[in-house]
Amino acid sequence: MARHLGFLVLFLSIISIGKAVIFSPISDSHRSAASELFSVTDGSFGSLEDTYEALRTFDILGINKKSDVSASTCKSVEEILWSPSSNLKDLFYALRVNGLLKCDLKDEAFTAIASRLKYFVNDANSLLDAYHSIGGLLLIKDQSSEVDVLLGDADGVYRSIKALSQSDGRWRYSSKNPEASTYAAGIALETLAGVVSLSSSEIDQYLVS
């Protein structure tokens, strides 16, 4: 998975650089390399995390592989979203994949998942739990306009995430874990932006500043 992620990051970087130059940075050799790296087995790229990375990479490269995995993957997406035992990370990537494949999901499914994610937001005891639950609610917001994803206590959620910050700009992954990094800071800032987007009322501007 890390190898796949590195491949995706590389191509995102190439695209960003390519915007500043005249020629297109994408060639058939890039597409061929991606097709070899992300291979379909039994109608799937593997886990939903790997599937998201593969589909996102193919989107960037202009390769249409969605028809190869839609049926099998959409079935997996539906199973994970309806399963009461699915963990936060799986729910997050199921919603990410659904955003790309546009599986045939009813608003009832999104409503049920939104309710679970709100519970997880309020009960989150780590930065990654907050990231996956807030990110999941944002994905539902993009995929269904009929579902209430707004946070009732956005200030409280914001404070709990901000409490993990350090004076040197790094962030801890949890209150019980002293390990801190700039990567965690990136996750935290993205999550805080999500909290602002999902707030049912204006966030305390002192907290934001």
N, C-alpha and C positions, 0 to 999 in steps of 0.2 A: 504494500500500500504506500509506503514512504517513497519507493521508487516511482510509482505512478504519480504521486503528489509532486515530486520534483519535476517530472516531465510536464505536468500541467503548469506549474509555476514558471518553468522555462518558456513555454509558449506564450503565456500571458505577458511575460517580459518582452518577448520578441514583438508581440502585437503592439505594445506600448511604444517601443522604440520605432517600430515601423510607421507609426502615425507621423513621425517627424521627418520621414524620408519620402522620396517620390515613388520608389518601386514597392511592390508587394513583397513582404518577407516570407510568404508561405509558398512552398513548392511541392511538387508531387512526392519528393523524397520525404518531406515532413509528414505528409499524409500517410505514406507507406509505413513510416516508422511508428506512427500512432496506431495504425491498424494492426501492426505486429505486436505492439506492446499491450494493447487492449484487445484481447481476443475473446470471442463469444464461445461459451461452453454451455451446452444444454439450454440455449436461449437466454443466457445470462452472462454478465461480466463478473459475477461473484457476489460479494456483499453489496449492499445498497450504497455504501460509501465509495467502493470502487466503481460501481455503476455510475454514480453521480460524476466522479472524476472523468470517467471515460466519455460519457455523453457531453459533458461540458467541454472537454478537449475537442471532441468531434465537431461540436457547434462552432468553436473558434476556428477550426481548420476548414469548415465548410463541407464536412462529410456527414451524410445522412445514414446513421446506423440505427435510428429509433425503431424502424419497422422490424429489425432483427431481434429486438429484445422486448418490445412493448407488451406483448401478451403475457409472457412469463414474469417480467418485472412488475407489471401492474398488479398481477396476482399477489406477488410478494409485498408490494406496497400496501395493498388492501388488507392483507393478513396482519401485517405489523400495526397498521393504524387501528384495527379493530381488536387486537389482542390486548387484554388487560395486563399482561405481563411484559409488554414491550418496554425496554428502557428508554431513557431520554434521547440518547444518541441515535438509536434506531428510529425513533419517531422523527427526529430532526432530519435524518437523511432520507427517510421515506417521503417526507414532505418536499425536500429538495428535488428528489427524483420526479415526484409527481408534477412539480413545477415545469419540468422539461418535457415529460411524456404526456401530460394532460390526461391522466387516467380518468376513467368514468366514475368519479366519486360523488356521492350525494352530500348535500349540506349537512345532513344528519351526522355523517362521519366527522366532518370538520368541527361541528358543534361539540361532539363528544371529546374529541382530541383537545380542543381549546379549553374545555373545562378541566381536563387532566393537567394540561400545561400550566394553567393558572395556579392550580394546586401546587405543582412542582416549583413554580416561581416563588411562592410564599414560603415553601418548605426547603428551598435550596440551601445546602450547606457547603457548597463549593462554587468556585468561579465557573467551572465547566457546566455544572448543573444549570446555573443561571444563563449561561451562553446558549445552551441547547434549548432551554424552555422559552426564553425570550425570542431566540431565532425562529423557533417553531411557530410561535404566535405571529411573528412578522410574515412568515411564509403563508400562513392561513389567511392573513389579512390581504395578501396579494392574490390568493387563489379563490377566495370566496368573500363577496361583499355582504353576505347575509349573516355572517357569524360575528358575535360580539367578542372581540379579542382585547378590549381595553382593560387596563389594570386599575383596580380601585385604590390601591395604596402604592402608587408609583414612587412617591417620595421615600417610603419605607424600603422598597426594593432598591432604589438608587443608593440610599445610605448603606445598605448591607453590602453592596458591591464596592462602593467607595471605601468602606472600612478595611478592605483588603489591600489598599494602595500603600505605597511606601514613599518616604520623602525624596528618594532618589529617582522617582518616576517609574520604578518597577512595580509589579503587582504580585501578590501571593495567590496561590490556587485555592487556599482555604485558610480559615482561622487556625486550624490545627496543623497546618503544613507551613513551616517557615521558608520553604523554597520560594524564591521570587525570580522573575525574569521580565525582560522587555517584551517577549512574545506574549506572556500573560497580560501585560499592559495593553497590547493590541487587542486581545480578546475582550478585556475589560472595557476599553473605550468603545468598541463596537457594540457590546452589550448595553452600556449606558446610553448610547445613541438609540438603541432599540427601545429602551425603557421610556425615553422621551417621546418616541414616536407612538408608543402604546398608551401613554398616560391619558386618563380621562379628564384631567385638569392640568393646569400649568405646573411644571416642576418648580420647586423652590429655586429661584435664580442664584441664590448664594451657593447652593450645592453645585450647580452647573459651572459657575465661574471658578 
